[in-house]
Amino acid sequence: MADMLLEMKDITKRFINVTALNKVNLKVANGEIHAVVGENGAGKSTLMNVLSGVYPYGTYEGDIIFDGKVCQFQTIKDSEKKGIVIIHQELALVPLLSIAENMFLGNERGTKARIDWDETYKKCAESLALVGLNENPHTLIKDIGVGKQQLVEIAKALAKDVRLLILDEPTASLNDTEAKKLLDLLLKLKKEKGVTSIIISHKLNEVSYVADSITVIRDGTTITSMKKGSEAIDENEIIKAMVGRSLENRFPKRENKNIGDVCFEVKDWCVEHPVFDGITVCDHVNFNIRKGEVVGISGLMGAGRTELAMSIFGHSYGANIRGKIFMNGKEVSFPTPKAAIDAGLAYVTEDRKGNGLILSESIAKNTVSANLKKIVNKFGAIDFDLENKYSVETAKEMHTKCATVQEDVGHLSGGNMQKVLIGKWLFTDPDILILDEPTRGIDVGAKYEIYCLINKMVAEGKSVLMISSEMPEVLGMSDRIYIMNEGKMVGEMNAEEATQEKIMTCIINSGK
């Protein structure tokens, strides 16, 4: 049996009247990749924050034993001195600093009086080479994609002589190709450098691919641990442990589909980059949606899908926007997001923290924020009883885990934030709902609930446009699929004929 690098014993963590962790136990062997899985709000990130010193010793109960010694970390720096480095889901990089400056921020090369820039750039280049990233250390973080930023974070960890690397949803913002490269890198670091990793992920296919062992947490309690043998761990067993029940079908079927006439159509839609002149991000795009239909848009990252959705939704993105939009056969115009909302359009952004929610405000205030007229009394003032009533109803419908709807959204897990965001837009009672990466960072149980809500909407005759980087999701939920590449619509398929291979072939051929 491999020696244990880490053991967390009976970890209990409370937040006022909520017990986030209740006697959780975790054992991680030296040189393994260990996955921690569970539903949103199960306590996974909280456990990792305890381990890394984000929640200091004394604010929790239980013991952390690392490399055979009991540790009492007061800060992240204390855990990093032991070789424990955490990479959070929301990357901690400064966009306007270079890769090298980010890599050694707080860990500068040189003396207290002077930074040794030659050594900084040399060491940076060496760390980038280890993760297979061929970028100039002088390059600004804002000028590289999210996938490369993830690799910079890992290179940054290697520069700190990491022994235990913790990654919280590392592939949530990556496409399939980038995610595969990152997982292969973890396997390479384990084999060549002996780096032990803990990975938190909702993508069970990735967990099965990369993990040697899995610990399942449900409602703040350790449910079970599984170890990979000669065969991969069965995903259905993981799901059953996570949600307490079996999910026979990941994508709920819609019976008696009733797809009607075209209710929304976009013609010759062109959008230019808002900063760089002459760069077209959407080039004469055409598509339509029918009543009671789920239309998916598939494509690689950077294809222009989000830019398309945002520009349609009240010109939220882009410059020199032109083209025509028709609703129920009549040409319409949405010069502002309010105009789009008033016309029955809703847009669930992929950036829930930046553009979707006000993190310092309550669940209740976020829920009603896009439809305040529904809670205004006859005197023109907000009726706070109505605000609370509707927010509680929405939270129940979305199965949002929270102590009260007066709790700040910023205190929720990423998945529960996503539920609040979707609930906010459902509260506007839209005719057409645009979903941009609606299940990013969400567990399989919560995904299923969102899929059921989508099916309920279209059963009522409403329409959904779904943008997703997860091809199984697009294939499993869509009635029709548009394929987008380099700002253009390059293909259209009915769900019955579409496959991952056909979609990728369409993208590749369009780029020739």
N, C-alpha and C positions, 0 to 999 in steps of 0.2 A: 504493500500500500504506500502511495506517495506521501511524503511528509507534508503536514499542514502549514501553509504559509500564514493563513488567516483563520481565526475563529472568533465569531461574534456570539456571545452567550447571553440569552435571556434579555435581549435589548428591548426596553420599554421607553417610549417617548410620548409625552402628552403635550397638547396645546390647549390650555385653559380647560374646556369641558370635553375635549375630543382626545381619545387615545388613538394615536396614529400607528403606533407599534406596540404589540403586546407579547412580550417574551419571545421575540423573534430570534432564531438561531440560524447561523450561516457558517459553513466550513468550505474553505477554498484551498485546494492542494497546490503545492508549488509547481509552477510550469503548466498549469491548465488554463483553459478558457471556460469560465463559469458564467452561465446565464442566469439572471434573476428576472422572472416573469410574473405577471399578475395583472389584474384589471386596473383601470385608472383609479387612483386614490387608494390602491392596496397598501402603499407604504414603501414602494421600491426606492424612489428618490430620497425619501426621508431617511431610510436605512443607510444609503450611500452618503448622505450629508452628515450623519452621525459618525460614520467611519472616517470621513475625510476631515473632520474637525469643524465643518460649517456650523454644526450644533456642538458646542464644546462640552467637555467632560463636566458633569454636574447638572446638566440640563436633561439628562437621560439616566436610566437605570440599566445595569448590566455591564459586561466586560468585553473589551476588545483585546484580543491576544494576537499580536503580529510577530512572526518569527520567534515564537516561544516566549515572548515577553508581554506583560500587561501594559497597554498604552492608555494614556489619559490626555488626548489631544485637546488643546485649548483653541488652536487656530489651524487654518489650512497649512500654514508654513510648518507647523509641528508635524503634520502627517507627511508633508513633502520631504522633510528631512529623513524620514524613514523609507522614502521611495514610493509613497502612495500618491498617485496623481489622478485627479478626477477631471474628466472632460464633460461639461454639462451639455444638455440638449441645445440650449441657447449659447452659441459660441462666445467665449470671452476674448474677443479680438478687437483691436482698435482700428477702424477702417482706414484712417488717414495716416497710420504709421506703417512702416515697411514690414516685410515678413521677418527680417532680422530683429528689428526693434520690438516687435510683438513677441518673438520667441524668447527674448531675454529680458522682457519687462518684469522688473522685480527680482531678477536673477542676473543682473548686469555683469558683463566681463570687464575686468580691470580693477581699479582701486576705488575707494570712497571718493577720492578727489577727481578721478578721471576715468572715463569709459575707454577701454581699448577697442576701438572700432575695427581694426584689422582682425583681431581675434574673434570679435562678434560675428563678422561676416564669414570668416573661415569656418567657425563652429556651426554657424547656421547652414552653410552649404553642405557640411558633412552630415548634419541631421536630416536635411532635405533629401540627400542621396539615400539615406537609410530607408526612407518611406517611399522612395521612387518618384519624388516630385521634382521635375526639372524646371524650376523657376529661379529667376535671379533674386537673391536675398534683398536687393534694393526695391523690389516690386511692392507697391502699396497693396494692403489687404483688400481694399475696395475694388481693385482691378483683377481679382481672381474669383472664380466661382465658388459656390458653397462646398462642392466636393473637395476642391483643393484646400479650402479653409479648414476642413476636417483633418486633412493630412498635415497641415501646418500645426494644428493642435497636438496631434500625435508626435510630430517631430519636436515640438516644444516640450512634451513630456519626456521624450528620450534624452533631451538635453539636460534634464534634471536627474538623470540616472534612475529612471523609473524601475521599480520592482513589481509593483501592482498597479496596473492601468485600469481605471474605471471609466466606462463609456456609457453615458445615458442617452439612449435613442440615437446612436451615431449615424444611422442611415435614414432617419426620418425625412431629411430634406434632399436625399440623393435619388437619382434614377437608378434603374436596375444595374446598369454597367458600372457606375461609380460605387454602388453599394458592394458589388462583387469584388471590386478592387480593394476596398477597405477591409472586407472580411478576409480576403486572401493575405493582406498585409498583417493582420492579427495572427494568422496561422504562421506566417513567415517569422514574425517577431518571437513567437513561442518556440519555434524550431531552432532558429539561429541565435537568438539573444536570451532565451530562457525567460522572456517576459510573461508574467501571469496577468490575466485579464479578467475583469468582471464586466459583462455586457448586459445592459437593460434594453430590451427590445420587445415590440409588439409583433414583429414580423417573424412568425414561427418557422417559416421555411429557412430564414437566415439563422435562427437559433439552432435548428436541427443540423444545419450545414456546418456551423463553426464551433458549437459548444461541446465540451467534454462532459460537463455536468450541468444540471439545471435545478434551481431552487424555485418553487412556486410559493408566492405569498398571496393570501386572500384576506381582505379586511384586517390588515395589520398583523396577521398571524402566519407562521410558517405552516404550510399544508403538507408539502412533501419535497423530497429531493430525488432526482433521477440521475443515473450515470449511464453514459453511452457505452454500449458494448460493441459487439461486432456489427450491429445494425443501428441505424439512426433511431432516435427516440420518436415514438409515434406522436404526431401532432394532435391527434384526437385525444390522447391521454393527457397531454399538456392542457388542452382546452378544458377538458372535464375537471381537472384540478384547479384551473384558474377561475372558472365561472360556477363550479359546483353542479354542472349538468352537461350533457352532451349537446353539441350543435350538429345536427345531421346534415344541414345544408348551410354553408357559409353565406350564400346569397338567397334570401327568401324568394320563392317563386310568386309571380303575380298570376292569379287566375282571372279568366274572363277579361283579357285586355280590351280596352275600348279606346283605341287611338282614333282621334278625330281629324279635323281639317287643320291646315297650317295656321298657327296663331301668332307666330313670331318669325320674322324673316329679316336677315341682314344681307344687303347687296353692295358689292364693290367697296367694302370697308377698308379704308387706308388710314394708317396711323404712323406718324413719324416720331423718332426719339425726342423726348422733351428737352434734352441737353445738347446732344450732338447733331448738328445740322446735316441733312442729307441722308440720314440712316432711317430706312423704313423698317418698322417692326411688324406691321400688318400690311400685306400687299394684296389689295383687291380680294378680300375674303368674302365668300358667300356661304351661307348656311341657313337652315330653317328648322323650326321645331313645331310639332303638332300637339294638339290638346291631348293630355293623357299619355305623353311620351317622355321617356328618359333618353336624352341624346348625350352621348359621351364624346369628349374630345381627347384623343390620345396624341402623344408626341414626346420627343425628348425634351429635356430641360433646355430652355432658351429658344423653343420653337415659336414663342409668341402667344401662347394660350392665355396666360394671365394678363398680358398687355391687351389682348383682344377683349377679355371680359371686363377689365377695368375701364377701358375706353368706351365701351357700350354703356356701362353703368354711370351715366352722368359725366362722361369725359373725365373720369378720375385719373386717367393716365394719358400722356401723349400730347403731341402738338400737330397742328394742321390736320385735324381729324376730318375725314370726309367719307361720304357714302350715305346709304339710305337704310332706315329701319322701318319695318311695317309690323303693326300689331292688328290682328284680325282684318287684314287687308287694307288698312289705312296707314298712310305714312305718318310717322311720329318723330319727335325730336326730344332728346333728353340732355339739355345743356348743363344740368346740374344733377347730383345724386338725388336731391329732393324731388326733382321732376320725374326721375326714374322710379322712385318709391311710390309717388302719387299715381303713377301709371300702372302699378302692380308688379314692379320688378324688384327683386331682392338679390343681393350679392354677398355670399359668405366668402370672405377673403381667405387666402392661404396664410396670411400674416396675422394671426389672431392677437398677438401681443402688441404689434406695431399699429395696425390699422383697424382691427376688429373690435377690441374691447378697451375700456378705460380701467386699468388694473387697480387704481386707487379708489374706485367707486364700488358700490355694492352690487351683488348679483341682481337685485331688484332694479336698480337704476340702469344697469346695462341692458336688462331684458326689455324694458319699455322705451329705451332711448330712441329707437327708430320709428316709434309710433306713439308719440306723446299725446296726440289728439284723442286717443282712446281713453286716457286717464284724466282728462281735463274736465273739471266740473262746470256748472252753468255760469260760474263767476269768472271763468278763464284761468283758474288756479289748478295746480296739480292735486289730485285726490290721492293722498298717500295710502289710504285704505285700499283703493282700487289697485294702486301700484303693487302693494304687497300681495293682494289677492291674485292678480294675474301672474305675478312672478312665482308664487307658490305653485299655481296650476302648471305653469310652463316647466318649472323644475321637476315636478312629479312626472310630467309627460316625457321629459328628456332623461329621467332617472339620474339627475345630477346629485352627486354626493356632496352634501354641505350641511353644516350645523343649522344654518338659517339663511334665508335669502338676503339678510342684511349683512352677511359676511362679504368682505372685499374679494373681488374676483381674483386679485393677485395672490390670494392665499390658497387657491385651488390647484389641483394637479393639472397638467397640460390637457389631458383628456376631458376633464370636467370643465375646463375653460372652453374647450371646443363645443361642448354641449350647450353652454350658456350662449355662445356665439350663434349657433344654429337656432336655438330657442328664440333669441332676439329677433332674427329675421322671420321665423315662422309666426311671431307675434304680429307682424305687419300684414299677415294673411295674403301673401303674394300670389299672383296668377302664374308667374314664371320665376323659378328659383335657380340662380346660378351658384353652383357649388364648386369652389376652387380648392382642390385637395381636401375634401371634407372629412376624411378619416386619418389624416396624418397624425401620427403619435397617439393613436387610439387603439385600445385592446380589441380582441375579436368579439367579445360580448357586446361592447359599446358600438362597434361597427355594425353588428347585426341589428341593433336597435335603430341606428340611423338609416340603415337600408329599409327597415320596416316603415319608418317615417316617410321615406322617399316613395315607397310603394303606395302608402296611404294617400299622399298628395296626388299622385297621378291617377289613382282610382277615383278621386274626386273631380277629375277633369283638368287638373292643373298640370304644369309642365316643368321639367327639370333639365337643366344643362349642366353636366357634370364633367369637370376637368380633373383628371387623376393621372399620376405617374405610375400607379399600380395597374398594370394591364389586366390581371385577373379581376380586379374591381370593375374596370371599364367593361370587360367582356361579360361579367356576371350580372351587371345591373342595367346595361344599356339596351334599348330597342334598336337604335342606330348608332353608328360610330363614325365620326369625322377624324381624319388623320391630318395633323398639322406639322409642317416642317419649314424652318427658316422663314416664318411669317406668312406662309401660304397654306391654304387647304389643298392637300395633295391626294386625298382619297376619301371615299365614303363607302361604308359597308353596312349591310344589315347584320344584326347580332348573330343570326343563325349561320352566316357564312364566315364570320370574322374569327381569326385565330391570332395568337401572338406572332406566329411566323409570318402571316400575311401582312400584319400591321408593320412589322419591322422591315419586311421586303419593300413595302410601299414607301417607307421613310427613306430607305437606302437608295432605292431607284430614283426617287425624286431629287436626291442630292447629286446625281451624276450629271 
